[in-house]
Amino acid sequence: MLQALDPPSLLTCRRFVLTVALLAIWSVALSPGRVFATAALLSSGCAVVTALVALLRRERFWGPSLNRWDEAAALLAVQCVTRLLA
């Protein structure tokens, strides 16, 4: 499936996977007892920062390939799931 993506979309997917992995590591390191609550908070912050970067770079919201707007939306989805699990 990843071979079907164009290079900018593939970069966005890689950046998202790396971000989620770092979120998981930081959540466990910061508060081992409240991992999901910490992950929800961190993913919210990452989504805001990613959206600000997309805004500053003037990326198209409904662009032809995946970009930082899509990454921010996926991070908000991660935040919703972790809130449900907390």
C-alpha positions in Angstrom: 0.0 0.0 0.0 2.8 2.4 0.8 4.3 2.0 -2.6 1.2 3.5 -4.1 1.8 6.8 -2.3 3.6 9.7 -3.9 6.8 10.9 -2.2 5.3 13.8 -0.1 2.5 11.5 1.2 5.1 8.8 2.1 7.1 11.4 4.0 3.9 12.5 5.9 3.2 8.8 6.8 6.7 8.3 8.0 6.6 11.5 10.0 3.3 10.5 11.6 4.6 7.0 12.6 7.7 8.6 14.1 5.6 11.1 16.0 3.3 8.5 17.4 6.2 6.3 18.5 7.9 9.3 20.2 4.5 10.1 21.9 4.3 6.6 23.2 7.9 6.6 24.6 7.4 10.0 26.2 4.1 9.1 27.7 5.6 6.0 29.4 8.6 8.0 30.6 6.7 11.0 31.9 4.0 9.2 33.9 4.0 5.4 33.9 0.7 5.4 35.9 -1.3 7.6 33.5 0.1 6.7 30.1 -3.1 7.2 28.1 -3.9 10.6 29.7 -0.4 11.8 29.0 -0.5 10.5 25.5 -3.8 12.4 24.9 -2.3 15.6 26.1 0.9 15.2 24.1 -0.9 14.3 20.9 -3.2 17.4 21.3 -0.1 19.5 21.6 1.5 17.9 18.6 -1.6 18.3 16.5 -1.7 22.1 17.3 2.0 22.5 16.5 1.6 20.5 13.3 -1.4 22.6 12.2 0.5 25.8 12.9 3.4 24.5 10.8 1.0 23.7 8.0 -0.5 27.2 8.3 2.9 28.9 8.2 4.0 26.8 5.2 0.7 27.6 3.5 -0.1 24.0 2.7 -3.3 23.2 0.9 -6.0 21.9 3.2 -7.5 19.5 0.6 -4.3 19.0 -1.4 -3.6 16.2 -3.8 -1.3 14.4 -1.5 -1.1 13.9 2.3 0.4 16.9 4.1 0.7 18.3 7.6 -3.1 19.1 7.8 -3.7 15.3 7.4 -1.1 14.6 10.0 -2.7 17.0 12.4 -6.1 15.4 11.8 -4.6 11.9 12.4 -3.0 13.2 15.6 -6.4 14.4 16.8 -7.8 11.0 16.1 -5.0 9.5 18.2 -6.0 12.0 20.9 -9.6 10.9 20.8 -8.7 7.2 21.1 -6.3 7.7 23.9 -9.0 9.8 25.8 -11.4 6.9 25.4 -8.7 4.5 26.8 -7.7 6.8 29.7 
